[in-house]
């Protein structure tokens, strides 16, 4: 897929950043790929309880278009497709780390529930 990334006009840097991370699942996709380096579609879906196949596909395509995710297709039968972060995706993950810290502090302050990743994988899908 060789399409050009979305590009402005933007009001500020936050606007440009939010353009590529908007959507409920993109931050979690970044996190999942950072944790596991390479994931197949089904592995990503299992790691993101609640995401639909359609939404995961849409977000992965947008993230590939924005240069955050690399999609590798292997000419096998059946075909194998693997996803990994690009350098650009890794740098975005690093930029989001302070936001994650802020979120963990909010969870603590609000005494909100935090689901363990292993427990989240066992949650039923809609």
Secondary structure, 3 states (H helix, E strand, C coil): CCCCCCCCCCCCHHHHHHHHHCCCCHHHHHHHHHHHCEEEHHHHHHHCCCCCHHHHHHHHHHHHHCCCEEEEEECCCCCEEEEEECHHHHHHHHHHHHHHHHHHHHHHHHCCCCCCHHHHHCCCCC
